[in-house]
Amino acid sequence: MAKTIVTQISPVHYDHDQRRYLPCIEVYVRAGFPSPATDYLEKPLDLTEHLITHPSSTYYIRVSGDSMIDYGIFDRDLLIVDRSLTPISGDIVIVALDGELTCKCLAFKNNVPYLQSGNPEYPSIEIKDKETCIWGVVIHNIHSFRSRRK
């Protein structure tokens, strides 16, 4: 039987007074035909408030490698991970496996959990008979469209 342990990591201090607000346009941008420009602005938007439900249980982690490209996760993307969520099948998770961290999709086959890669060049990893520690569920991916210098 697989050992799956959800790690309890100490809460991170979140300073609500250090919010960084940026303007947010009130209209949706079309991905098809262009829409007329408008000058309406919503209230300023704090991305932490918008993207993170459990700030004391959330952390960022940078991706290295190409094993999750079919899920839209690319080398050097920044992931937002929530430790307070219980992982379910289909979730992208951060896992400590054999002493290393990896990002994979949690899945089950015949009630046996395994970690599915998002690249056919990487095999799935069955976590039966391995001590596995789930470090959290990926809730957002921050991906830059401009080239990033290393």
C-alpha positions as CSV (number, residue, x, y, z in Angstrom):
1,M,0.0,0.0,0.0
2,A,1.4,3.4,-0.9
3,K,2.4,5.8,1.8
4,T,1.1,9.3,1.0
5,I,1.7,11.9,3.6
6,V,0.5,15.5,3.4
7,T,3.2,17.6,5.0
8,Q,2.2,20.1,7.6
9,I,4.7,23.0,7.2
10,S,4.7,26.0,9.6
11,P,2.4,28.8,8.5
12,V,4.1,31.7,6.7
13,H,3.5,35.2,8.1
14,Y,1.4,37.2,5.7
15,D,1.5,41.0,6.2
16,H,-1.8,42.3,4.9
17,D,-0.5,45.9,5.2
18,Q,2.1,45.2,2.4
19,R,-0.4,44.8,-0.4
20,R,0.7,46.0,-3.9
21,Y,-2.3,47.3,-5.9
22,L,-2.2,47.7,-9.7
23,P,-5.0,49.2,-11.9
24,C,-7.4,46.7,-13.4
25,I,-9.4,47.4,-16.6
26,E,-13.1,46.8,-16.1
27,V,-13.7,45.1,-19.5
28,Y,-12.6,41.7,-20.7
29,V,-10.1,41.7,-23.5
30,R,-11.2,39.7,-26.6
31,A,-9.0,36.9,-27.9
32,G,-10.8,37.1,-31.2
33,F,-11.8,40.3,-32.9
34,P,-10.6,43.6,-31.2
35,S,-13.1,45.5,-29.1
36,P,-13.1,49.3,-28.8
37,A,-10.8,50.7,-26.1
38,T,-12.4,52.0,-23.0
39,D,-11.1,54.0,-20.2
40,Y,-13.0,52.4,-17.4
41,L,-11.0,51.1,-14.5
42,E,-12.1,48.9,-11.6
43,K,-10.8,49.3,-8.1
44,P,-7.1,48.6,-7.9
45,L,-6.3,44.9,-7.9
46,D,-4.1,43.1,-5.4
47,L,-3.0,39.9,-7.1
48,T,-2.4,38.2,-3.8
49,E,-6.0,38.9,-2.8
50,H,-7.2,37.8,-6.2
51,L,-5.2,34.6,-6.6
52,I,-4.5,33.3,-3.1
53,T,-7.3,32.1,-0.8
54,H,-5.1,30.8,2.0
55,P,-2.1,33.1,2.3
56,S,-0.6,31.5,5.4
57,S,-0.6,28.1,3.6
58,T,0.6,29.3,0.2
59,Y,4.1,29.5,-1.3
60,Y,5.7,30.1,-4.7
61,I,8.1,27.7,-6.4
62,R,10.0,28.0,-9.7
63,V,9.8,25.2,-12.3
64,S,12.9,23.6,-13.8
65,G,12.6,21.3,-16.8
66,D,10.0,20.4,-19.5
67,S,8.1,17.4,-18.0
68,M,4.9,19.4,-17.6
69,I,4.6,21.2,-20.9
70,D,1.4,19.5,-22.0
71,Y,-0.2,21.0,-18.9
72,G,1.0,24.5,-19.9
73,I,3.8,24.5,-17.3
74,F,7.2,25.5,-18.8
75,D,10.8,25.8,-17.6
76,R,11.2,28.8,-15.2
77,D,7.4,29.3,-14.7
78,L,6.4,30.4,-11.3
79,L,3.8,28.2,-9.6
80,I,1.5,29.2,-6.7
81,V,1.0,26.3,-4.4
82,D,-1.5,25.9,-1.6
83,R,-0.6,23.5,1.2
84,S,-4.0,23.6,2.8
85,L,-5.8,21.8,0.0
86,T,-6.3,18.0,0.0
87,P,-5.0,16.7,-3.3
88,I,-7.4,14.9,-5.5
89,S,-7.1,13.0,-8.8
90,G,-6.3,15.4,-11.6
91,D,-4.6,18.0,-9.4
92,I,-1.1,19.3,-10.2
93,V,0.9,18.7,-7.1
94,I,4.4,19.4,-5.7
95,V,5.8,16.1,-4.4
96,A,8.9,15.2,-2.5
97,L,9.9,11.9,-4.0
98,D,13.1,10.0,-3.2
99,G,14.6,13.2,-1.7
100,E,13.8,15.5,-4.6
101,L,10.9,17.8,-5.4
102,T,8.9,17.3,-8.5
103,C,5.8,18.7,-10.1
104,K,3.3,16.2,-11.6
105,C,-0.4,15.4,-12.0
106,L,-1.8,13.2,-9.3
107,A,-3.8,10.3,-10.8
108,F,-5.1,6.9,-9.8
109,K,-5.1,3.6,-11.7
110,N,-6.8,0.6,-10.0
111,N,-6.8,2.6,-6.7
112,V,-3.0,2.9,-6.9
113,P,-1.8,6.6,-6.9
114,Y,0.7,7.6,-9.5
115,L,2.3,10.8,-10.8
116,Q,1.7,11.6,-14.4
117,S,4.1,13.7,-16.4
118,G,2.9,16.2,-19.0
119,N,5.4,15.2,-21.6
120,P,5.4,11.8,-23.3
121,E,9.2,11.6,-23.0
122,Y,8.8,11.2,-19.2
123,P,7.1,8.0,-17.8
124,S,4.5,8.1,-15.1
125,I,5.7,7.3,-11.6
126,E,3.8,4.8,-9.5
127,I,4.1,5.8,-5.9
128,K,3.3,2.4,-4.5
129,D,6.0,1.2,-2.0
130,K,7.6,4.6,-2.1
131,E,7.5,7.2,0.7
132,T,5.9,10.2,-0.9
133,C,5.3,13.6,0.7
134,I,2.9,16.0,-1.0
135,W,4.0,19.6,-0.5
136,G,0.8,21.1,-1.9
137,V,-1.6,21.6,-4.8
138,V,-0.6,24.0,-7.6
139,I,-3.4,26.6,-7.9
140,H,-1.9,29.0,-10.4
141,N,0.9,29.2,-12.9
142,I,2.6,32.5,-13.7
143,H,4.1,32.2,-17.2
144,S,6.0,34.9,-18.9
145,F,5.6,35.4,-22.7
146,R,8.9,37.4,-23.0
147,S,12.2,35.6,-23.1
148,R,13.7,35.2,-19.7
149,R,17.4,35.6,-19.1
150,K,19.0,33.1,-16.8
